[in-house]
Amino acid sequence: MRMMRKITVEIPGELLDRAQQASGAGITETVRTGLQLVAASRTYTRLRRLRGKVRFSKTLAELKADR
């Protein structure tokens, strides 16, 4: 079971409203989603650095045909 922590965060109301409108979710889920995006941003940066440097043994057409 994952450990859960209860926190208190002060954020601008307008920012929370915009984030909730964009996510279509409640406060807790909106904050979780935002934290997940921040945590994943390092991985996205590392993946972008690999662009054009990785060679695949199969073509895109072969990958699509393998579905």
C-alpha positions as CSV (number, residue, x, y, z in Angstrom):
1,M,0.0,0.0,0.0
2,R,1.3,3.4,-0.9
3,M,2.0,5.9,1.9
4,M,-0.3,8.9,1.7
5,R,0.5,12.3,3.2
6,K,-1.9,15.0,4.0
7,I,-0.5,18.5,3.2
8,T,-1.7,22.1,3.4
9,V,-0.8,24.2,0.4
10,E,-1.4,27.9,-0.2
11,I,-1.9,28.7,-3.8
12,P,-3.6,31.5,-5.8
13,G,-7.3,30.7,-6.2
14,E,-7.2,31.8,-9.8
15,L,-4.4,29.3,-10.6
16,L,-6.4,26.5,-8.9
17,D,-9.6,27.4,-10.8
18,R,-7.7,27.4,-14.1
19,A,-6.1,24.1,-13.4
20,Q,-9.4,22.5,-12.3
21,Q,-11.1,23.8,-15.5
22,A,-8.2,22.3,-17.6
23,S,-8.3,19.0,-15.8
24,G,-12.0,18.7,-15.3
25,A,-11.2,17.2,-11.9
26,G,-11.6,18.1,-8.2
27,I,-8.9,19.8,-6.1
28,T,-7.1,16.7,-4.9
29,E,-7.0,15.0,-8.3
30,T,-5.9,18.3,-10.0
31,V,-3.0,18.7,-7.5
32,R,-2.0,15.0,-7.9
33,T,-1.9,15.4,-11.7
34,G,0.2,18.5,-11.4
35,L,2.7,16.9,-9.1
36,Q,2.9,13.8,-11.4
37,L,3.7,16.1,-14.4
38,V,6.4,17.9,-12.4
39,A,7.9,14.6,-11.3
40,A,7.9,13.3,-14.9
41,S,9.4,16.4,-16.4
42,R,13.0,15.2,-15.9
43,T,12.2,12.0,-17.8
44,Y,10.6,13.9,-20.7
45,T,13.7,16.1,-20.9
46,R,16.0,13.0,-21.0
47,L,13.8,11.5,-23.7
48,R,13.9,14.7,-25.8
49,R,17.7,14.5,-25.7
50,L,17.6,11.1,-27.3
51,R,15.7,12.3,-30.3
52,G,17.5,11.2,-33.5
53,K,20.1,9.2,-31.5
54,V,18.2,5.9,-31.2
55,R,18.1,3.4,-34.1
56,F,15.3,0.9,-34.2
57,S,15.6,-2.5,-35.8
58,K,12.1,-2.3,-37.2
59,T,10.5,0.3,-39.4
60,L,7.4,2.2,-38.4
61,A,5.4,0.2,-40.9
62,E,6.6,-3.1,-39.4
63,L,5.7,-1.9,-35.9
64,K,2.2,-0.9,-37.1
65,A,1.7,-4.2,-38.8
66,D,2.7,-6.0,-35.6
67,R,-0.3,-4.7,-33.7
